Amino acid sequence: MPESESVRRRHPAEVAVALGAAAVWLVLAGAGTAQAGTGAPSEAAGAPETAGQAEPAADIPRFRVDPFWPSLPDDWMLGQAAGVAVDADDHIWLVHRPLTLDARQRGEEGMCCTPAPPVIEFAQDGTVLRSWGGPGEGYDWPAGEHGIHIDHEGHVWIGGNAADDAHILKFTADGEFLLQIGNPGQSRGSNDTENLGRPAGIRVDPEANEVYVADGYGNRRVIVFDAGTGEYKRHWGAYGERPDDTELPPYDPEAEPIRHYRSPVHDVAIAADGLIYVADRTNDRLQVFQKDGTFVREAFIRPETLGSGSASGVTLSVDPEQRWLFVPDGTNNVIWILDRASLTVVDHFGRLGKYAGEFYRLHNVAIDSQGNLYTTEVNVGQRIQKFDRLN
């Protein structure tokens, strides 16, 4: 197996802040140290190749935070923001956790506030278009909302990562229930083909109409179902092998890469060329597969990261080649920018904090057709932010 290796390159911080009667802005790009992904085998699985330092590129994406986005109704309060997605109309969808609000935030001690509905659809300007969600007839709403995806037909998929959440849900854009895969409290582990195990990320492949699930906080796998019927198709664990639920030692950055996913398998993304990207969060790595689960390669992102890990998700850029990967890191509270061809980190932006453009428990990233990014934060971060693409 490939060996971990750290490669660093310094960039000057480029931060500009202008304060005025109607404008506050922040430019983020090259803000700190870039560290290369490591241990990336060649396209032929099993042929080790050590990733080197990426060459600087003038067109590395740069972003500016919009500190006034979005516009919530005056009395609405967001709980932990647990998922974000963008639909074909460039509307932004958020799922959050109203039950994480305390008495003060629920308006029980003062003038503000009211918990916002769990699912919110925003226009590009940040105004609310639709909102819905919560328990209803015919389906089991998750106890801990986690992840949202809008498929090619405009359907809304939602998962949950509470202890008994073993299912995902499919709705129309108006919140009409369509399909439930799995049943709460019924998970039988990482080889159960009927139920999930605290699922995290969801993506639908429009070509095959199959739904891929990063499964999850309880299980250690990717699992695929028919997106129309919910019929089981296939699943795999790390390196495309059959997963199991054996007890694992604590993550050790000095050890050889473990041949298991750790909890959570946090996100999955599907590239236009058919490659599947899986965020193995607490192992600090991305793994790449073919659609049938054949392992292709992997890369490590700041592998010395402990705690919750560095690979919280994976989002592809919208240029025809999908040249860039954006990886949210909820421990270091940055977004890593990777060159997709080499899986090397070329830059990052963000830092720990609660001001606009900073992150407190960064959780997910979504992208619109113009390349703008949208981020969510859990724990006490409790917000969604927009970052405008500058180049």
Residue, then its C-alpha position, 0 to 999 in steps of 0.5 A: m500500500p502507498e505510504s503517507e507523505s506530507v508536502r507543503r507549500r506556502h502561499p501569502a494570505e490574501v484577505a481584503v475587508a472593506l467596511g462601508a454603509a452597505a458593503v462588507w466583503l472578504v476575499l479568500a484564496g491561498a490563505g495558508t499552507a497547502q498540503a498535497g494528497t498522498g499515496a495515490p495509486s495509478e489508474a490501475a488499482g494496486a499500482p502504487e504511485t506517490a503523489g508529488q507537489a502540484e504545480p501552481a496554477a493561475d486559475i486555481p479557484r478563488f472565492r469571496v464570501d457574501p456575508f449577507w446571504p441568505s435572507l431568512p424571515d425575521d423570526w426564523m432560527l437555524g439549528q445545526a445545518a446538516g446538508v446543502a444541495v443545488d438543483a438544476d435551476d440553481h436553487i439552493w436546498l438546506v436541511h437543518r436540525p430544528l431539535t438542536l435549538d435550545a430554549r432560548q433559540r426557540g424563543e421561549e425566553g425572549m422575543c426571538c425565535t422560531p425554529a425554521p422548517p427542516v427543509i428550505e429552498f433558497a433562490q440565488d439571491g438568498t430569499v426563501l422559496r419553499s420550506w417543509g419537512g418533519p414527521g408525516e403520514g406514511y414515512d419515518w422522518p429521521a431523528g437526526e437530519h443529515g444530508i440532502h440531494i436533489d436528483h436529475e428529476g427534481h426529487v429531494w433525498i434526505g437521510g439521518n444519522a441519529a442512533d436509530d436512523a437506518h433509512i433514507l427518504k425521497f420527496t417531491a420538491d413540494g414535500e410529497f412523500l415518494l419512497q423510503i429505503g430502510n426502516p429505523g432501528q432495523s440496521r443489521g450492520s454493513n452487509d444488510t441489504e435492506n436497511l442502512g446504518r446512520p447514512a450520511g451522503i446521498r447522490v443519484d446517478p442519472e444515467a442508471n437512475e441509481v442512488y448511491v449512499a455513503d453509509g455511514y455513521g454506523n455502517r462502513r460502506v457505499i451502498v447502491f439502490d434503484a432510485g425508482t423502486g428502492e431495490y438493492k443493487r450492490h455495496w462495497g467497503a474500503y478498497g472495494e472489498r466486502p465490509d465488516d464491523t470488526e472493532l478498529p484501533p484508533y486512527d494512527p497517522e503513522a500506521e499503514p492505511i487501514r483496509h476498512y472505512r471508519s465512522p463515518v463514511h461521510d459523502v459520495a460524489i459521481a463525476a461526469d466520467g463515471l468515477i465515484y468519490v468517497a469521503d472516508r472522514t476520520n481516515d483523512r482520505l478520499q477513495v475513487f472507484q468505478k461504478d461497480g465498486t472496483f477500486v481505482r486510487e486514493a489520496f490522503i488529505r492532511p493525514e496528521t489530522l485527528g479527531s473528526g478527520s479531514a475529509s468531510g465531503v467531496t464536491l466536483s467543479v462544474d467545468p467540463e473536465q471537472r478539474w477541481l475537487f472541493v473537500p470540506d474539513g470540519t476539524n481544520n475548518v478549511i475547504w481543500i482544493l484538489d487537482r482531480a487528475s493528480l488528487t493533490v491539494v493545490d490550495h485551501f481557504g477558511r479558518l476556525g471562527k464565526y465571522a463571515g468566511e470562517f467556519y465552525r464545524l464545517h460540514n458540507v459543500a455544494i456548488d451551483s452552475q456558476g461555480n459558487l460554493y455553499t457551505t453548512e456548519v453543525n455543532v454551534g456553527q448553525r449556518i449556511q454561507k455562500f462563497d462567490r467564485l471570482n475566476 
